[in-house]
Amino acid sequence: NAGVMQNPRHLVRRRGQEARLRCSPMKGHSHVYWYRQLPEEGLKFMVYLQKENIIDESGMPKERFSAEFPKEGPSILRIQQVVRGDSAAYFCASSPDSLKTQYFGPGTRLTVL
Amino acid sequence: AQTVTQSQPEMSVQEAETVTLSCTYDTSESDYYLFWYKQPPSRQMILVIRQEAYKQQNATENRFSVNFQKAAKSFSLKISDSQLGDAAMYFCAYRSAQGSNYKLTFGKGTLLTVNP
């Protein structure tokens, strides 16, 4: 059973460009969570999605960030007009329901030049 | 809001010896879950162990065990017979057991070095 997949593993963008991060949950998991890890910090919750629904986006910055989890395909975290402060590791986790353990993907390391 | 505190930014242990990593948390809830995740240099987050607050028995997974003190809001991780592969950043995390509150709240981590 394949684990949570994230791609790309590393992404380099210049200021003002867009970043798209993808997450494919484990088979049988319909709940996806995105977390951000800034340097020297623990992970911070960003958004929780189920298929075609955003359940909680309270951890998302109000501007430039958006997330989706369509009926078909991976979950996407989109960052528009990236700034240097967006440089971080972005982790996706999935679970079969909201009460079960969340299993993490390998993360995407975003570097903004 | 819940908070998780890991007071040891770094720890080191000799191979084959035992080390304990500390974690305390703050919550007003009575039912919740606690986790230890390991993040090796690959940066993959790996679940090490999980504890349900309603269970008095401490969780154990092979060489990893916890000392869960609910009244003291303490959740330490003990690694026995340490191996070089245990070297990693270890994060303690809290999650409410209420169905509507699924966010994991993480501590800042403890960097564990294993000396040969």
Contacts between the chains, C-beta under 8 A, distances in Angstrom:
chain1	res1	chain2	res2	distance
A	31	B	102	7.8
A	33	B	102	7.4
A	33	B	103	7.7
A	33	B	104	7.7
A	35	B	104	7.4
A	40	B	108	7.5
A	41	B	108	6.2
A	42	B	4	7.7
A	42	B	91	5.5
A	42	B	93	8.0
A	42	B	106	3.4
A	42	B	107	5.5
A	42	B	108	4.9
A	42	B	109	5.6
A	43	B	45	7.5
A	43	B	91	7.2
A	43	B	104	7.2
A	43	B	106	4.8
A	44	B	106	7.4
A	45	B	103	4.2
A	45	B	104	6.6
A	45	B	105	7.5
A	48	B	102	6.2
A	48	B	103	7.3
A	56	B	102	7.9
A	56	B	103	7.5
A	59	B	103	7.5
A	89	B	43	6.2
A	91	B	45	6.1
A	93	B	45	7.7
A	93	B	104	7.8
A	98	B	99	5.8
A	98	B	100	7.8
A	98	B	102	4.3
A	99	B	97	7.4
A	99	B	99	6.1
A	99	B	102	7.5
A	101	B	35	7.6
A	101	B	47	6.4
A	101	B	50	6.1
A	102	B	104	6.3
A	103	B	47	6.8
A	104	B	37	7.5
A	104	B	44	7.1
A	104	B	45	3.7
A	104	B	46	7.6
A	104	B	47	7.8
A	105	B	44	7.9
A	106	B	42	7.0
A	106	B	43	6.8
A	106	B	44	4.7
A	107	B	43	5.4
A	107	B	44	7.2
A	107	B	45	7.4
A	109	B	43	7.3
